[in-house]
């Protein structure tokens, strides 16, 4: 999916009541930037947040 399509899907899910957060990683193509570890850490924290299902 493209950046725009992913943002629209995140908005659609949010309107449906699904806890969602779009995290743009910038223009990385098929490789990860050196800052990817920071993005990943934030995403994992969010994923394990109070809205998660255990």
N, CA, C and O atoms as CSV, one atom per row, in Angstrom:
chain,resi,resn,atom,element,x,y,z
A,1,UNK,N,N,0.833,-1.178,0.000
A,1,UNK,CA,C,0.000,0.000,0.000
A,1,UNK,C,C,0.881,1.245,0.000
A,1,UNK,O,O,2.006,1.240,0.500
A,2,UNK,N,N,0.344,2.286,-0.564
A,2,UNK,CA,C,1.066,3.549,-0.553
A,2,UNK,C,C,0.807,4.296,0.754
A,2,UNK,O,O,-0.108,3.962,1.507
A,3,UNK,N,N,1.621,5.301,1.003
A,3,UNK,CA,C,1.504,6.134,2.204
A,3,UNK,C,C,0.080,6.673,2.343
A,3,UNK,O,O,-0.527,6.559,3.408
A,4,UNK,N,N,-0.452,7.259,1.265
A,4,UNK,CA,C,-1.796,7.834,1.303
A,4,UNK,C,C,-2.866,6.794,1.579
A,4,UNK,O,O,-3.783,7.030,2.365
A,5,UNK,N,N,-2.747,5.642,0.931
A,5,UNK,CA,C,-3.732,4.570,1.134
A,5,UNK,C,C,-3.690,4.058,2.569
A,5,UNK,O,O,-4.730,3.745,3.149
A,6,UNK,N,N,-2.499,3.972,3.139
A,6,UNK,CA,C,-2.383,3.498,4.518
A,6,UNK,C,C,-2.962,4.515,5.495
A,6,UNK,O,O,-3.588,4.134,6.485
A,7,UNK,N,N,-2.759,5.805,5.228
A,7,UNK,CA,C,-3.355,6.830,6.081
A,7,UNK,C,C,-4.880,6.789,6.003
A,7,UNK,O,O,-5.557,6.902,7.025
A,8,UNK,N,N,-5.424,6.628,4.792
A,8,UNK,CA,C,-6.880,6.546,4.643
A,8,UNK,C,C,-7.436,5.329,5.367
A,8,UNK,O,O,-8.489,5.413,6.000
A,9,UNK,N,N,-6.746,4.205,5.284
A,9,UNK,CA,C,-7.211,2.995,5.966
A,9,UNK,C,C,-7.161,3.170,7.479
A,9,UNK,O,O,-8.067,2.723,8.182
A,10,UNK,N,N,-6.121,3.808,7.985
A,10,UNK,CA,C,-6.034,4.071,9.425
A,10,UNK,C,C,-7.190,4.965,9.865
A,10,UNK,O,O,-7.784,4.734,10.918
A,11,UNK,N,N,-7.512,5.976,9.073
A,11,UNK,CA,C,-8.639,6.861,9.401
A,11,UNK,C,C,-9.954,6.098,9.388
A,11,UNK,O,O,-10.802,6.287,10.260
A,12,UNK,N,N,-10.117,5.237,8.397
A,12,UNK,CA,C,-11.349,4.442,8.293
A,12,UNK,C,C,-11.497,3.535,9.512
A,12,UNK,O,O,-12.583,3.434,10.081
A,13,UNK,N,N,-10.426,2.884,9.908
A,13,UNK,CA,C,-10.467,2.009,11.076
A,13,UNK,C,C,-10.767,2.795,12.347
A,13,UNK,O,O,-11.539,2.343,13.192
A,14,UNK,N,N,-10.162,3.965,12.483
A,14,UNK,CA,C,-10.395,4.806,13.664
A,14,UNK,C,C,-11.865,5.214,13.754
A,14,UNK,O,O,-12.448,5.211,14.838
A,15,UNK,N,N,-12.462,5.565,12.612
A,15,UNK,CA,C,-13.884,5.939,12.606
A,15,UNK,C,C,-14.762,4.759,12.995
A,15,UNK,O,O,-15.875,4.946,13.487
A,16,UNK,N,N,-14.267,3.541,12.777
A,16,UNK,CA,C,-15.018,2.330,13.135
A,16,UNK,C,C,-14.796,1.921,14.584
A,16,UNK,O,O,-15.366,0.934,15.048
A,17,UNK,N,N,-13.963,2.683,15.304
A,17,UNK,CA,C,-13.731,2.387,16.709
A,17,UNK,C,C,-12.522,1.515,16.997
A,17,UNK,O,O,-12.302,1.116,18.140
A,18,UNK,N,N,-11.738,1.217,15.972
A,18,UNK,CA,C,-10.539,0.395,16.168
A,18,UNK,C,C,-9.398,1.307,16.612
A,18,UNK,O,O,-9.127,2.312,15.955
A,19,UNK,N,N,-8.719,0.974,17.725
A,19,UNK,CA,C,-7.574,1.800,18.128
A,19,UNK,C,C,-6.446,1.632,17.110
A,19,UNK,O,O,-5.898,0.540,16.954
A,20,UNK,N,N,-6.114,2.691,16.437
A,20,UNK,CA,C,-5.138,2.612,15.356
A,20,UNK,C,C,-4.263,3.851,15.371
A,20,UNK,O,O,-4.697,4.927,15.782
A,21,UNK,N,N,-3.031,3.692,14.922
A,21,UNK,CA,C,-2.114,4.817,14.781
A,21,UNK,C,C,-1.295,4.595,13.528
A,21,UNK,O,O,-0.676,3.544,13.363
A,22,UNK,N,N,-1.287,5.575,12.647
A,22,UNK,CA,C,-0.465,5.501,11.444
A,22,UNK,C,C,0.933,5.993,11.788
A,22,UNK,O,O,1.085,7.048,12.405
A,23,UNK,N,N,1.929,5.256,11.405
A,23,UNK,CA,C,3.312,5.626,11.667
A,23,UNK,C,C,4.059,5.653,10.341
A,23,UNK,O,O,4.449,4.606,9.823
A,24,UNK,N,N,4.258,6.840,9.793
A,24,UNK,CA,C,4.995,6.982,8.548
A,24,UNK,C,C,6.492,6.833,8.804
A,24,UNK,O,O,7.030,7.429,9.736
A,25,UNK,N,N,7.148,6.052,7.991
A,25,UNK,CA,C,8.586,5.830,8.160
A,25,UNK,C,C,9.417,6.646,7.184
A,25,UNK,O,O,10.635,6.484,7.115
A,26,UNK,N,N,8.768,7.519,6.434
A,26,UNK,CA,C,9.495,8.339,5.479
A,26,UNK,C,C,9.774,7.583,4.189
A,26,UNK,O,O,9.251,6.491,3.968
A,27,UNK,N,N,10.583,8.163,3.363
A,27,UNK,CA,C,10.904,7.568,2.058
A,27,UNK,C,C,12.005,6.529,2.220
A,27,UNK,O,O,13.171,6.809,1.942
A,28,UNK,N,N,11.644,5.343,2.664
A,28,UNK,CA,C,12.647,4.316,2.923
A,28,UNK,C,C,12.747,3.292,1.805
A,28,UNK,O,O,13.726,2.547,1.756
A,29,UNK,N,N,11.785,3.227,0.916
A,29,UNK,CA,C,11.835,2.233,-0.145
A,29,UNK,C,C,11.801,0.832,0.433
A,29,UNK,O,O,10.920,0.496,1.225
A,30,UNK,N,N,12.758,0.025,0.038
A,30,UNK,CA,C,12.794,-1.361,0.510
A,30,UNK,C,C,13.880,-1.586,1.558
A,30,UNK,O,O,14.291,-2.720,1.805
A,31,UNK,N,N,14.333,-0.515,2.162
A,31,UNK,CA,C,15.365,-0.621,3.203
A,31,UNK,C,C,14.918,0.188,4.414
A,31,UNK,O,O,14.044,1.049,4.300
A,32,UNK,N,N,15.495,-0.075,5.538
A,32,UNK,CA,C,15.160,0.654,6.754
A,32,UNK,C,C,16.230,1.710,7.038
A,32,UNK,O,O,17.420,1.488,6.817
A,33,UNK,N,N,15.781,2.844,7.524
A,33,UNK,CA,C,16.703,3.919,7.880
A,33,UNK,C,C,17.358,3.590,9.222
A,33,UNK,O,O,16.858,2.736,9.954
A,34,UNK,N,N,18.460,4.248,9.554
A,34,UNK,CA,C,19.098,4.013,10.855
A,34,UNK,C,C,18.169,4.310,12.034
A,34,UNK,O,O,18.353,3.756,13.118
A,35,UNK,N,N,17.173,5.178,11.835
A,35,UNK,CA,C,16.259,5.529,12.926
A,35,UNK,C,C,15.115,4.525,13.081
A,35,UNK,O,O,14.247,4.717,13.933
A,36,UNK,N,N,15.095,3.463,12.279
A,36,UNK,CA,C,13.994,2.506,12.338
A,36,UNK,C,C,13.824,1.890,13.719
A,36,UNK,O,O,12.699,1.619,14.138
A,37,UNK,N,N,14.915,1.666,14.427
A,37,UNK,CA,C,14.825,1.085,15.767
A,37,UNK,C,C,13.962,1.922,16.697
A,37,UNK,O,O,13.212,1.379,17.509
A,38,UNK,N,N,14.065,3.243,16.582
A,38,UNK,CA,C,13.240,4.137,17.390
A,38,UNK,C,C,11.770,4.028,17.030
A,38,UNK,O,O,10.908,4.016,17.909
A,39,UNK,N,N,11.483,3.949,15.727
A,39,UNK,CA,C,10.096,3.776,15.281
A,39,UNK,C,C,9.542,2.452,15.792
A,39,UNK,O,O,8.423,2.388,16.300
A,40,UNK,N,N,10.333,1.410,15.652
A,40,UNK,CA,C,9.891,0.087,16.074
A,40,UNK,C,C,9.605,0.052,17.571
A,40,UNK,O,O,8.596,-0.505,18.005
A,41,UNK,N,N,10.490,0.644,18.348
A,41,UNK,CA,C,10.293,0.670,19.802
A,41,UNK,C,C,8.983,1.385,20.152
A,41,UNK,O,O,8.211,0.892,20.975
A,42,UNK,N,N,8.726,2.551,19.528
A,42,UNK,CA,C,7.486,3.288,19.774
A,42,UNK,C,C,6.266,2.457,19.379
A,42,UNK,O,O,5.266,2.432,20.096
A,43,UNK,N,N,6.354,1.787,18.248
A,43,UNK,CA,C,5.232,0.980,17.775
A,43,UNK,C,C,4.949,-0.177,18.728
A,43,UNK,O,O,3.787,-0.480,18.998
A,44,UNK,N,N,5.973,-0.815,19.232
A,44,UNK,CA,C,5.780,-1.929,20.155
A,44,UNK,C,C,5.201,-1.469,21.489
A,44,UNK,O,O,4.379,-2.168,22.081
A,45,UNK,N,N,5.623,-0.301,21.965
A,45,UNK,CA,C,5.058,0.262,23.188
A,45,UNK,C,C,3.576,0.526,22.975
A,45,UNK,O,O,2.751,0.164,23.814
A,46,UNK,N,N,3.236,1.159,21.851
A,46,UNK,CA,C,1.825,1.452,21.542
A,46,UNK,C,C,1.031,0.147,21.465
A,46,UNK,O,O,-0.072,0.056,22.005
A,47,UNK,N,N,1.585,-0.846,20.803
A,47,UNK,CA,C,0.911,-2.128,20.619
A,47,UNK,C,C,0.599,-2.796,21.954
A,47,UNK,O,O,-0.445,-3.434,22.094
A,48,UNK,N,N,1.475,-2.660,22.921
A,48,UNK,CA,C,1.267,-3.268,24.225
A,48,UNK,C,C,0.526,-2.380,25.196
A,48,UNK,O,O,0.440,-2.705,26.380
A,49,UNK,N,N,-0.016,-1.257,24.725
A,49,UNK,CA,C,-0.693,-0.290,25.566
A,49,UNK,C,C,-2.011,-0.794,26.143
A,49,UNK,O,O,-2.359,-1.964,25.984
A,50,UNK,N,N,-2.735,0.087,26.807
A,50,UNK,CA,C,-3.972,-0.295,27.522
A,50,UNK,C,C,-5.078,-0.791,26.611
A,50,UNK,O,O,-6.017,-1.434,27.081
A,51,UNK,N,N,-4.991,-0.510,25.321
A,51,UNK,CA,C,-6.025,-0.948,24.390
A,51,UNK,C,C,-5.783,-2.369,23.875
A,51,UNK,O,O,-6.648,-2.937,23.210
A,52,UNK,N,N,-4.612,-2.950,24.175
A,52,UNK,CA,C,-4.270,-4.256,23.633
A,52,UNK,C,C,-5.140,-5.365,24.236
A,52,UNK,O,O,-5.670,-5.253,25.341
A,53,UNK,N,N,-5.255,-6.420,23.462
A,53,UNK,CA,C,-6.044,-7.574,23.900
A,53,UNK,C,C,-5.080,-8.682,24.258
A,53,UNK,O,O,-4.290,-9.116,23.420
A,54,UNK,N,N,-5.137,-9.138,25.480
A,54,UNK,CA,C,-4.212,-10.198,25.914
A,54,UNK,C,C,-4.949,-11.506,26.029
A,54,UNK,O,O,-4.351,-12.523,26.380
